[in-house]
Amino acid sequence: MFAALFSKLGVAIKTTVSATVLEEALNGAEAQAGLVCRVQSSDKSKFKLFYFEPEDNGGLSLASQEESAKIRKCTSAGMYFFVFLFTGTYVFSVYGDNFFKSASYVIEVLCAGPFSKEKDKLRDVEARILTKRVELSKFETKYREVLAQFTEMASRYVQEMQAIDELLKQRNTIHASYSTAPPLKRSSSSSKSSDSFKESKKEEECQTSHKKHWANDRPKKSKWFNVRLKMDKDKPC
């Protein structure tokens, strides 16, 4: 309490640091336990988290980056270092991935020591992800080979279908040629039908005229009138 009062009056009082804390700082105990850098945005801003490593010439080189992902009611990105032994200055940067609005975020740097269970789970998941990457690299090679074969087979299928259709058309044309009847033409058939109709009509007219002439030339039969003659039964004929 008195230290706080003197500090307000402008008297600088050095903070007493225990030997244990000084030893941990010198040995880098928290760094050896691991380091976590997490960024969260309650406004659901899109961003990227960059991690830079120092170069010998004094510059920085981009070592890793993570894109934000939606988690519950916020967007989050994080980097987890289980072994962080090198002393020096390390730079983390947040890049807002929005040209119209600045990103709103909170950045946290934590020691991974207290989160031993989470660290073990994360190590297990990361190991399985690494295994999946190796499997997918092998699968990609097989997939590309099968895809090339499929493309070739699909192209051949189209060619075979076209060849079969052409052969079927040729067969149908040959089947149609098996006929003794000459091919009919619409123009000639119509003219022939009209001519045949005219000829049949002329023949009918000739037959009717012959019948009339023949009826006039026949001898006339005598007409018998239906007259009842009375005869005397007693007189012989």
C-alpha positions in Angstrom: 0.0 0.0 0.0 2.8 2.4 0.9 4.6 1.5 -2.3 1.5 2.4 -4.3 1.3 5.8 -2.5 4.9 6.6 -3.1 4.7 5.6 -6.8 1.8 8.0 -7.2 3.9 10.8 -5.7 6.5 10.1 -8.4 9.0 8.1 -6.3 10.1 5.1 -8.4 10.2 1.9 -6.4 11.6 -1.2 -8.0 9.4 -4.2 -7.9 10.9 -7.1 -6.0 11.1 -10.3 -8.0 11.6 -13.6 -6.3 14.6 -15.7 -7.2 12.3 -18.5 -8.5 10.7 -16.2 -11.1 14.1 -14.9 -12.1 15.4 -18.4 -12.6 12.4 -19.5 -14.7 12.8 -16.4 -16.8 16.5 -17.1 -17.4 15.9 -20.8 -18.2 12.9 -20.2 -20.4 10.6 -22.6 -18.5 7.3 -21.2 -19.9 8.8 -21.2 -23.4 9.7 -24.8 -23.0 6.2 -25.7 -21.9 4.8 -24.2 -25.1 3.3 -21.1 -26.4 -0.2 -20.3 -27.7 -1.1 -17.2 -29.8 -4.9 -16.9 -30.4 -6.9 -14.2 -32.0 -10.7 -13.8 -31.7 -13.2 -11.4 -33.3 -16.6 -11.0 -31.7 -17.7 -9.0 -34.8 -16.9 -12.1 -37.0 -14.3 -10.2 -38.9 -12.3 -12.2 -41.5 -8.6 -12.0 -40.9 -5.3 -13.9 -41.2 -2.8 -14.5 -38.4 0.9 -14.3 -39.5 4.0 -15.5 -37.7 7.4 -14.0 -38.6 10.8 -15.2 -37.8 13.9 -12.9 -37.6 16.5 -13.1 -40.3 20.3 -12.6 -39.9 20.2 -9.3 -41.8 17.7 -7.9 -39.3 14.6 -8.5 -41.4 11.6 -10.7 -41.0 10.5 -13.8 -43.0 6.9 -15.2 -43.0 7.1 -18.6 -41.3 3.4 -19.5 -40.9 -0.1 -18.2 -41.4 -3.6 -19.2 -40.4 -6.9 -18.0 -41.7 -9.8 -17.2 -39.4 -12.7 -19.7 -39.1 -16.2 -19.4 -37.6 -16.3 -20.9 -34.1 -19.7 -20.5 -32.3 -20.4 -16.7 -32.2 -17.0 -15.4 -33.3 -14.1 -15.9 -35.8 -10.9 -17.3 -34.4 -7.4 -18.3 -35.5 -4.5 -19.6 -33.5 -0.9 -20.9 -33.5 0.3 -23.5 -31.0 4.0 -24.1 -30.3 4.7 -27.0 -28.0 8.5 -26.5 -28.0 9.5 -22.8 -28.1 13.2 -22.8 -27.0 14.9 -20.1 -29.0 15.4 -16.8 -27.2 14.7 -13.6 -29.1 12.0 -11.4 -30.5 9.1 -13.0 -32.5 6.5 -11.1 -34.4 2.8 -12.0 -34.8 0.7 -10.0 -37.1 -3.1 -9.8 -37.8 -4.1 -9.0 -41.3 -7.7 -7.9 -41.8 -9.1 -9.6 -44.9 -11.7 -6.9 -45.6 -11.1 -3.9 -47.9 -14.2 -1.9 -46.7 -14.0 -2.4 -42.9 -11.1 -2.7 -40.5 -10.9 -5.9 -38.5 -11.9 -5.9 -34.8 -10.1 -8.5 -32.8 -8.4 -9.5 -29.5 -5.0 -11.2 -29.5 -3.9 -13.4 -26.6 -0.4 -15.0 -26.0 -0.6 -17.8 -23.4 1.7 -20.3 -21.9 0.6 -23.8 -22.9 1.8 -25.3 -19.5 -1.5 -25.2 -17.7 -3.3 -26.8 -20.6 -1.7 -30.2 -20.5 -4.8 -32.1 -21.4 -5.6 -29.9 -24.4 -2.0 -30.1 -25.5 -2.1 -33.9 -25.6 -5.4 -33.9 -27.5 -4.0 -31.4 -30.0 -0.9 -33.4 -30.5 -3.0 -36.5 -31.2 -5.2 -34.6 -33.7 -2.2 -33.0 -35.4 -0.5 -36.5 -35.7 -3.6 -37.9 -37.4 -3.8 -34.8 -39.7 -0.2 -35.4 -40.7 -1.0 -39.1 -41.4 -3.9 -38.0 -43.6 -1.8 -35.7 -45.6 0.6 -38.5 -46.4 -2.3 -40.8 -47.3 -3.9 -38.1 -49.5 -0.6 -37.5 -51.3 -0.5 -41.2 -52.3 -4.2 -41.2 -53.1 -3.8 -38.2 -55.3 -1.4 -40.0 -57.5 -3.8 -43.0 -57.9 -6.7 -40.7 -58.4 -5.0 -38.9 -61.3 -4.2 -42.2 -62.9 -7.8 -43.5 -62.6 -9.1 -40.1 -63.8 -7.0 -40.3 -66.9 -8.2 -43.8 -67.6 -11.8 -42.8 -67.0 -11.5 -39.8 -69.4 -10.0 -42.1 -72.0 -12.8 -44.7 -71.6 -15.5 -42.0 -71.7 -14.1 -40.7 -75.0 -13.9 -44.3 -76.4 -17.5 -44.9 -75.3 -18.7 -41.8 -77.3 -16.8 -43.0 -80.4 -18.1 -46.6 -80.1 -21.7 -45.3 -79.8 -21.3 -43.2 -83.0 -19.8 -46.1 -84.9 -22.7 -48.4 -83.8 -25.3 -45.8 -84.9 -23.7 -45.5 -88.3 -23.7 -49.3 -88.7 -27.4 -49.5 -87.7 -28.2 -46.9 -90.3 -26.4 -48.8 -93.0 -28.2 -52.0 -92.0 -31.6 -50.3 -92.2 -30.8 -49.0 -95.6 -29.9 -52.5 -96.8 -33.0 -53.9 -95.3 -35.1 -51.4 -97.2 -33.6 -52.4 -100.5 -35.1 -56.0 -100.3 -38.2 -55.1 -102.4 -39.5 -55.9 -105.9 -41.8 -53.0 -106.2 -40.3 -49.9 -107.9 -40.1 -46.8 -105.8 -43.2 -44.7 -106.2 -43.0 -41.1 -107.1 -45.8 -38.8 -106.0 -46.0 -36.8 -109.2 -46.1 -39.8 -111.6 -48.5 -41.7 -109.3 -51.0 -38.8 -109.2 -50.9 -38.4 -113.0 -51.3 -42.1 -113.6 -54.2 -42.3 -111.2 -55.9 -39.4 -113.0 -55.3 -41.0 -116.4 -56.7 -44.4 -115.3 -59.7 -42.6 -113.8 -60.3 -40.9 -117.2 -59.9 -44.2 -119.1 -62.4 -46.0 -116.8 -64.8 -43.2 -117.2 -64.6 -43.4 -121.0 -65.1 -47.1 -120.9 -68.2 -46.7 -118.8 -69.6 -44.1 -121.3 -68.9 -46.4 -124.2 -70.6 -49.4 -122.5 -73.7 -47.3 -121.7 -73.9 -46.1 -125.3 -73.6 -49.6 -126.7 -76.4 -50.8 -124.4 -78.6 -48.0 -125.7 -78.0 -49.0 -129.4 -78.5 -52.6 -128.7 -81.8 -51.9 -127.0 -83.1 -50.0 -130.0 -82.1 -52.7 -132.4 -83.9 -55.5 -130.6 -87.3 -56.6 -132.3 -90.3 -55.4 -130.5 -92.4 -58.0 -128.7 -96.1 -58.1 -129.1 -97.9 -57.0 -126.2 -100.6 -59.2 -124.7 -103.4 -57.6 -123.0 -104.9 -59.3 -120.0 -108.4 -59.9 -121.5 -110.7 -62.6 -120.1 -112.6 -64.5 -122.7 -115.9 -66.0 -121.8 -116.4 -69.5 -123.1 -119.5 -71.6 -123.1 -118.7 -74.8 -121.1 -121.4 -76.8 -122.8 -120.0 -76.1 -126.3 -117.1 -78.0 -127.5 -114.1 -76.1 -128.5 
